[in-house]
Amino acid sequence: MNPEDSTTEATLPPGEDTEIRGTTQGKLGWFDGFSMAMSIPNGIVTSLGFCIAAVGAIPAMIFWALSSVLGFLQTFLYAEMALMFPKESGGIAVYANQAWRRHSSFVGPLATFGYWVGWSLTLGVVGETLGGLIQSEWLSSVTWSAHVGPLTLEIPQVIAIVAILISWVANILGIQVAAAINRVIAVAFIVFVAMVILAPFVAGGWQASNLGSHIGDHPFITTMVWLYAAAWTVYGTEISATFAPEYRNVRRDSFRAMKYSAALVFAVYLITPSPPPASLASRPSATIRSPTPCCWSNGPSAAG
């Protein structure tokens, strides 16, 4: 017997069929769910750099690694919930609604809204970060802007809107199209992360003495703030449970997707804060154009 299968069989009631399927003729495997969760490690671009700049590389490694461990442990709970509702799409939002419905008809929908609005707002943050990166790299000479009422649109916002629309179109074309796109993105992102981690060692100049900590005069408050920010970023691997009815085997595939994505997130956020700061802190002129104050964009002051 496969050890991974026996791991989750223990979570099933006695006599329960281990081949739990959803409402569809299962179209997705665990790697598809894993790919869907690869939006989570993009926090190394949108969030992690801020933390390194604010408190240093060592605290950032601790904060994000600790949050990733908690996120990994949560996957066991979400896998159990996926087995409880194998025919319902929606993941954590559905589980929250089911938990509250016997107590209140208002709190359940509110919890569902609160869950999905977080993902929705993240689209704007990630989209604008993407737009800023593209403008910084290829369109730095473009200064176009337009005013729409109280709002000002510039190149990053336009790119963000286009990216969100493309994502929406990919989703309405069906789960298989979205999964195929995400498989490509997942592989590309893993390659990108590997380059970020390995490049400083290949280029030379990595020194552990360059890793620092400047957590400030209020360590407890600072720790709580950044643990919250890290949790917001890394807990999202439960998104794999959203597609539970689409898996070929709900029990096996949902658990594997969440387990492997959470393990990768832990590795990414534990290792990534170290190489760039430790390498670039010794290079006063080393900067990379970036729309966000990432760990290497502000030179020595942010590399700490």
HELIX and SHEET records of a PDB file:
HELIX    1   1 PRO A    3  GLU A    9  1                                   7    
HELIX    2   2 TRP A   30  MET A   36  1                                   7    
HELIX    3   3 ALA A   37  ASN A   42  5                                   6    
HELIX    4   4 GLY A   43  THR A   46  1                                   4    
HELIX    5   5 LEU A   48  VAL A   55  1                                   8    
HELIX    6   6 ALA A   57  MET A   84  1                                  28    
HELIX    7   7 ILE A   92  TRP A  100  1                                   9    
HELIX    8   8 VAL A  107  TRP A  138  1                                  32    
HELIX    9   9 ILE A  155  ILE A  172  1                                  18    
HELIX   10  10 ILE A  175  ALA A  203  1                                  29    
HELIX   11  11 ALA A  208  ASN A  210  5                                   3    
HELIX   12  12 PRO A  219  VAL A  234  1                                  16    
HELIX   13  13 TYR A  235  GLU A  246  5                                  12    
HELIX   14  14 VAL A  250  ILE A  271  1                                  22    
HELIX   15  15 PRO A  275  LEU A  280  1                                   6    
HELIX   16  16 PRO A  300  ALA A  303  1                                   4    
SHEET    1   A 2 SER A 145  VAL A 148  0                                        
SHEET    2   A 2 LEU A 151  GLU A 154 -1                                        
END                                                                             
